[in-house]
Amino acid sequence: MSDLVKEFNDYRSKMNEKLLEGNHLIIKRIFNLDTNAYAAGALDVKTKELLGLVASAVLRCDDCIKYHLETSFKEGITKEEMMEAMGIATLVGGTIVIPHLRRAYEFWEALENQSNS
């Protein structure tokens, strides 16, 4: 696994576990809602992940971008589909999104390299 992908996933898992082991009802409900929101419904999972990716880029949340990139990759979204979505995000969010676009592209390449290994 790419170091970039592994480092992100290890940290995310470790901290999510710590957050969820407490008895914090609101936090647990938010995590549950987030998980359920991306399940297939009127929109398929791929579409929801791309929507999450665009929203995350516009909001400039690198952790969220990485999460949605990895999930999108696992769902079979192509690099072209991802880049088209990120193009929309950059258009909507403006040039301030460009640094996040760079990091998103780098993370996508790490996902590709990991799957080719």
Buried (B, 14 or more C-beta within 10 A) or exposed (E): BBEBBEEBBEEBEEEEEEEEEEEEEEEEEEBEEEEEEBEEEEEEBBBBBBBBBBBBBBEBBBEBBBBBBBBBBEBEBEEEBBBEBBEBBBEEBEEEBEEBBEBBBEBBEBBEEBEEE
